[in-house]
Amino acid sequence: MSSTASRPIATMYERWTLDCVIEVVQAIVEDFIKRPRQYRLVSDTSAGILQDFWYLSGTDPSFPNLQKRELIFGSMLGPSDGRPGEHASQFHVDSGALRQKADNFTNRVFSTGEDNLRRAFRDEAITFRSYLETLENNIVVSIGDRQTRSIFEKAVQVLLDQTVTSVFGRPPASVKGWPLGGTFDSNGAQVVEEVITALETTMGEISQSQFVVQQRIGIFGGETIKGVLDSSLSADIPNAEIDRLIHIAYSWKTALDTLKGS
């Protein structure tokens, strides 16, 4: 289970960042239909999921297609941070300001007052939380979480099936919980790369290392969101607590910067 599980909007951010997982399986579905001989050894369970993707995507609430996921996620979180680009949604504006304050603190010079920089970060965190709180205990968010979780988990189930990944010459991920919650696995990342290289997808190329960066963005972003919602952010918040949140937000920033530069 992801470490952000207690905050639905945090886990939604993580899944939205890794939405390429669903599109990878969508590409496998079309290949499954076009080249049945290559998939003759695929398990009955995965074959059933692939058929559901083929027939239900975009028409069943448990299988929202990319267009519908963009509407579900986009209304709350803007465009996916797993896809490079300039994102100007309210979520991105507020979270970007928070990350910048984390950068200011982390890269401060000795003459800069730590307390002032902590206070500036806390103020931005309060602003960011005011936005996030509109998404808490929201029935629309709950429905979106349930629908997008269902299709994501089905996609992951396919990518963890060796009878599917062997078609692309790779073993599946073996780390429990992959790909969420900071569960990095080179086999899983290589499967994603191999499928995207071999098949036509809705996204550009994603290398093994780029997928791992997307995982980092997802987990650090989700943990920052959870931390902002969980923390009191009071004026007397202990330095250790605010410093931990600053560290996570800074890690989120560095992961995003790495993806932009890749």
ABEGO torsion letter per residue (X at the ends): XBAAAABAAAAAAAAAAAAAAAAAAAAAAAAAAABAAAAAABBAAAAAAAAAAAAABGABAABBBAAAAAAAAAAAAEBBAABBEBBABAAAAAAAAAAAAAAAAAABBAABBAAAAAAAAAAAAAAAAAAAAAABGBAAAAAAAAAAAAAAAAAAAAAABAAAAAAAGBBBBABBGOABGGBBBAAAAAAAAAAAAABBBABBBBBAAAAAAAAAAAAAAAAAAAAAAABAGBAABBAAAAAAAAAAAAAAAAAAAAAAAX
